[in-house]
Amino acid sequence: MNKIILTLAAAMTMSLVVCAQSTGEKSMQTEKKVSVVYFSATGTTARSARTIADVTGGTLYEIVPQQAYTSADLDWNNSKSRSSVEMNDPQSRPELKGPKADVTASDIIFIGYPIWWNQAPRIINTFIESHDLKGKTLVPFATSGGSGINNSVKVLRDTYPDLKWEDGRLLNGADRNNIRSWAGGIMGKQ
């Protein structure tokens, strides 16, 4: 009889430990309504966005340009490439394809992009200007081949001073645990 009671007690203890470990991520998912919106020209930023959505329980939205970017469009060495022309024109607003992202119920919106010319691509401006983001916490994240994120965040803050911006994070090489820790810190501040 004592063996049965000890076995049951051990099983219950193990169940509680497993339950406590698995609710760490789930508790982050239930605290705030999160959206993760991103633009990714080559798929690198998309991987980070999917991880953020997964660890936060956020809804994932891809920012898709009306006209997809080709390799030639992305050639930063060519001053006449589409991306170079857009980035040299602060008023450029590439059109979005498809329906708008439904972020109305979101408290926190992670906004992801590759760094182009030390800034967010102009399509990020198109997204921001075509959605009502007042009262929401905006959290930039980016990937880059060589630039940091600080200037892009400064430009976004300066361009949209009425919006609530958190500090951005460059996620080059960030693994799931690093992203979970960072996102959890953001969500804990809110």
C-alpha beads as a LAMMPS data file, in Angstrom:
LAMMPS data file: protein, C-alpha beads

190 atoms
189 bonds

1 atom types
1 bond types

-500.0 500.0 xlo xhi
-500.0 500.0 ylo yhi
-500.0 500.0 zlo zhi

Masses

1 110.0

Atoms # bond

1 1 1 0.000 0.000 0.000
2 1 1 2.841 2.400 0.886
3 1 1 4.496 1.645 -2.471
4 1 1 1.301 2.583 -4.301
5 1 1 0.957 5.846 -2.361
6 1 1 4.623 6.724 -2.962
7 1 1 4.293 5.906 -6.656
8 1 1 1.174 8.075 -6.962
9 1 1 2.854 10.912 -5.054
10 1 1 5.921 10.706 -7.312
11 1 1 3.730 10.699 -10.433
12 1 1 1.793 13.734 -9.214
13 1 1 5.012 15.589 -8.390
14 1 1 6.415 14.867 -11.854
15 1 1 3.149 16.043 -13.439
16 1 1 3.301 19.311 -11.508
17 1 1 6.925 19.897 -12.544
18 1 1 6.147 19.237 -16.213
19 1 1 3.051 21.425 -16.016
20 1 1 4.987 24.279 -14.399
21 1 1 7.708 24.078 -17.050
22 1 1 5.271 24.047 -19.945
23 1 1 3.190 26.975 -18.666
24 1 1 6.162 29.350 -18.669
25 1 1 5.743 30.032 -22.375
26 1 1 1.975 29.726 -22.281
27 1 1 1.687 32.336 -19.536
28 1 1 3.521 34.783 -21.803
29 1 1 1.008 33.961 -24.516
30 1 1 -2.048 34.902 -22.455
31 1 1 -0.939 38.182 -20.867
32 1 1 -1.259 40.514 -23.873
33 1 1 -2.842 40.380 -27.303
34 1 1 0.125 40.288 -29.677
35 1 1 0.519 40.669 -33.422
36 1 1 3.751 40.016 -35.277
37 1 1 3.907 41.795 -38.621
38 1 1 6.915 41.529 -40.868
39 1 1 8.330 42.178 -44.293
40 1 1 10.928 39.718 -45.516
41 1 1 12.494 39.964 -48.964
42 1 1 14.605 36.792 -48.683
43 1 1 13.083 34.796 -45.811
44 1 1 15.567 35.709 -43.067
45 1 1 13.269 38.112 -41.228
46 1 1 10.362 35.685 -41.708
47 1 1 12.138 33.042 -39.602
48 1 1 12.556 35.468 -36.701
49 1 1 8.934 36.614 -37.031
50 1 1 7.637 33.038 -36.877
51 1 1 9.657 32.406 -33.709
52 1 1 8.338 35.581 -32.043
53 1 1 4.758 34.627 -32.936
54 1 1 5.317 31.117 -31.616
55 1 1 6.795 32.127 -28.243
56 1 1 4.307 34.948 -27.636
57 1 1 1.192 33.286 -29.030
58 1 1 0.921 36.280 -31.360
59 1 1 -0.918 36.403 -34.643
60 1 1 1.470 36.422 -37.593
61 1 1 0.940 38.791 -40.552
62 1 1 3.247 39.076 -43.527
63 1 1 3.593 42.492 -45.149
64 1 1 3.449 41.620 -48.841
65 1 1 4.239 44.163 -51.545
66 1 1 1.814 44.472 -54.448
67 1 1 4.781 43.849 -56.730
68 1 1 7.214 41.237 -55.403
69 1 1 10.886 42.160 -55.200
70 1 1 13.192 40.337 -57.599
71 1 1 16.910 39.756 -57.075
72 1 1 17.574 42.643 -59.463
73 1 1 15.243 44.858 -57.396
74 1 1 17.294 44.114 -54.282
75 1 1 20.708 44.885 -55.818
76 1 1 21.972 47.577 -53.465
77 1 1 25.050 48.070 -55.686
78 1 1 22.805 49.327 -58.499
79 1 1 21.596 52.878 -57.851
80 1 1 18.728 52.273 -60.304
81 1 1 17.443 49.106 -58.649
82 1 1 13.942 49.310 -57.218
83 1 1 15.097 49.108 -53.595
84 1 1 17.756 51.795 -54.138
85 1 1 15.260 54.131 -55.799
86 1 1 12.712 53.585 -52.994
87 1 1 15.234 54.114 -50.221
88 1 1 16.544 57.301 -51.842
89 1 1 13.004 58.734 -51.811
90 1 1 11.698 59.271 -48.246
91 1 1 8.179 59.730 -49.679
92 1 1 8.149 56.362 -51.457
93 1 1 5.340 54.088 -50.256
94 1 1 5.275 50.723 -52.069
95 1 1 1.744 49.351 -52.305
96 1 1 0.608 46.475 -50.117
97 1 1 -0.974 43.346 -51.536
98 1 1 -4.010 41.713 -50.019
99 1 1 -6.205 42.681 -47.094
100 1 1 -4.960 44.831 -44.241
101 1 1 -3.702 43.078 -41.123
102 1 1 -6.314 43.012 -38.368
103 1 1 -4.353 44.493 -35.492
104 1 1 -7.252 46.382 -33.894
105 1 1 -7.353 44.171 -30.790
106 1 1 -3.571 43.976 -30.383
107 1 1 -1.850 45.550 -27.408
108 1 1 1.674 44.876 -28.672
109 1 1 2.776 44.769 -32.294
110 1 1 6.201 43.417 -33.158
111 1 1 7.231 44.939 -36.525
112 1 1 9.994 43.135 -38.392
113 1 1 12.055 44.051 -41.413
114 1 1 15.469 43.674 -43.026
115 1 1 17.715 46.720 -42.679
116 1 1 18.019 48.540 -46.002
117 1 1 20.387 51.487 -46.213
118 1 1 20.472 51.638 -42.407
119 1 1 16.659 52.023 -42.249
120 1 1 13.431 50.065 -42.411
121 1 1 12.304 49.470 -46.009
122 1 1 9.718 52.001 -47.213
123 1 1 7.021 49.313 -47.232
124 1 1 7.145 49.462 -43.414
125 1 1 6.038 53.109 -43.705
126 1 1 3.205 51.969 -45.981
127 1 1 2.087 49.463 -43.343
128 1 1 2.278 51.977 -40.478
129 1 1 0.399 54.664 -42.415
130 1 1 -2.370 52.295 -43.511
131 1 1 -3.191 50.979 -40.011
132 1 1 -4.425 52.703 -36.858
133 1 1 -1.596 51.993 -34.413
134 1 1 -2.273 54.692 -31.803
135 1 1 -2.319 53.334 -28.258
136 1 1 -0.431 50.194 -29.224
137 1 1 3.107 49.321 -28.228
138 1 1 5.283 48.921 -31.325
139 1 1 8.385 46.748 -31.058
140 1 1 10.747 46.828 -34.026
141 1 1 12.938 43.837 -34.820
142 1 1 15.241 43.398 -37.754
143 1 1 17.796 41.283 -39.533
144 1 1 20.783 42.681 -41.358
145 1 1 23.866 41.734 -43.282
146 1 1 25.934 44.400 -41.560
147 1 1 23.944 47.326 -40.140
148 1 1 22.569 47.725 -36.643
149 1 1 18.943 48.499 -35.834
150 1 1 19.371 51.730 -33.858
151 1 1 19.207 54.180 -36.772
152 1 1 16.137 52.498 -38.249
153 1 1 14.334 52.748 -34.904
154 1 1 15.353 56.403 -34.539
155 1 1 13.987 57.190 -38.004
156 1 1 10.700 55.402 -37.225
157 1 1 10.363 57.278 -33.912
158 1 1 11.135 60.597 -35.592
159 1 1 8.726 59.911 -38.464
160 1 1 5.896 58.698 -36.212
161 1 1 6.375 60.511 -32.882
162 1 1 2.756 59.979 -31.782
163 1 1 3.207 56.211 -31.689
164 1 1 4.575 54.304 -28.690
165 1 1 7.886 52.706 -29.692
166 1 1 9.970 50.252 -27.694
167 1 1 13.672 49.866 -28.369
168 1 1 14.308 47.597 -31.304
169 1 1 16.299 44.415 -31.424
170 1 1 18.527 43.026 -34.156
171 1 1 17.848 39.288 -34.277
172 1 1 20.721 38.069 -36.434
173 1 1 21.530 34.594 -35.167
174 1 1 19.158 34.856 -32.186
175 1 1 17.916 31.446 -31.107
176 1 1 14.498 30.600 -29.696
177 1 1 15.612 31.049 -26.062
178 1 1 17.080 34.510 -26.745
179 1 1 13.930 35.577 -28.582
180 1 1 11.696 34.186 -25.813
181 1 1 13.676 36.057 -23.160
182 1 1 13.613 39.337 -25.106
183 1 1 9.917 39.116 -26.042
184 1 1 9.003 38.128 -22.496
185 1 1 10.822 41.198 -21.191
186 1 1 8.877 43.422 -23.563
187 1 1 5.575 41.857 -22.601
188 1 1 6.407 42.090 -18.899
189 1 1 6.922 45.872 -19.184
190 1 1 3.445 46.460 -20.538

Bonds

1 1 1 2
2 1 2 3
3 1 3 4
4 1 4 5
5 1 5 6
6 1 6 7
7 1 7 8
8 1 8 9
9 1 9 10
10 1 10 11
11 1 11 12
12 1 12 13
13 1 13 14
14 1 14 15
15 1 15 16
16 1 16 17
17 1 17 18
18 1 18 19
19 1 19 20
20 1 20 21
21 1 21 22
22 1 22 23
23 1 23 24
24 1 24 25
25 1 25 26
26 1 26 27
27 1 27 28
28 1 28 29
29 1 29 30
30 1 30 31
31 1 31 32
32 1 32 33
33 1 33 34
34 1 34 35
35 1 35 36
36 1 36 37
37 1 37 38
38 1 38 39
39 1 39 40
40 1 40 41
41 1 41 42
42 1 42 43
43 1 43 44
44 1 44 45
45 1 45 46
46 1 46 47
47 1 47 48
48 1 48 49
49 1 49 50
50 1 50 51
51 1 51 52
52 1 52 53
53 1 53 54
54 1 54 55
55 1 55 56
56 1 56 57
57 1 57 58
58 1 58 59
59 1 59 60
60 1 60 61
61 1 61 62
62 1 62 63
63 1 63 64
64 1 64 65
65 1 65 66
66 1 66 67
67 1 67 68
68 1 68 69
69 1 69 70
70 1 70 71
71 1 71 72
72 1 72 73
73 1 73 74
74 1 74 75
75 1 75 76
76 1 76 77
77 1 77 78
78 1 78 79
79 1 79 80
80 1 80 81
81 1 81 82
82 1 82 83
83 1 83 84
84 1 84 85
85 1 85 86
86 1 86 87
87 1 87 88
88 1 88 89
89 1 89 90
90 1 90 91
91 1 91 92
92 1 92 93
93 1 93 94
94 1 94 95
95 1 95 96
96 1 96 97
97 1 97 98
98 1 98 99
99 1 99 100
100 1 100 101
101 1 101 102
102 1 102 103
103 1 103 104
104 1 104 105
105 1 105 106
106 1 106 107
107 1 107 108
108 1 108 109
109 1 109 110
110 1 110 111
111 1 111 112
112 1 112 113
113 1 113 114
114 1 114 115
115 1 115 116
116 1 116 117
117 1 117 118
118 1 118 119
119 1 119 120
120 1 120 121
121 1 121 122
122 1 122 123
123 1 123 124
124 1 124 125
125 1 125 126
126 1 126 127
127 1 127 128
128 1 128 129
129 1 129 130
130 1 130 131
131 1 131 132
132 1 132 133
133 1 133 134
134 1 134 135
135 1 135 136
136 1 136 137
137 1 137 138
138 1 138 139
139 1 139 140
140 1 140 141
141 1 141 142
142 1 142 143
143 1 143 144
144 1 144 145
145 1 145 146
146 1 146 147
147 1 147 148
148 1 148 149
149 1 149 150
150 1 150 151
151 1 151 152
152 1 152 153
153 1 153 154
154 1 154 155
155 1 155 156
156 1 156 157
157 1 157 158
158 1 158 159
159 1 159 160
160 1 160 161
161 1 161 162
162 1 162 163
163 1 163 164
164 1 164 165
165 1 165 166
166 1 166 167
167 1 167 168
168 1 168 169
169 1 169 170
170 1 170 171
171 1 171 172
172 1 172 173
173 1 173 174
174 1 174 175
175 1 175 176
176 1 176 177
177 1 177 178
178 1 178 179
179 1 179 180
180 1 180 181
181 1 181 182
182 1 182 183
183 1 183 184
184 1 184 185
185 1 185 186
186 1 186 187
187 1 187 188
188 1 188 189
189 1 189 190
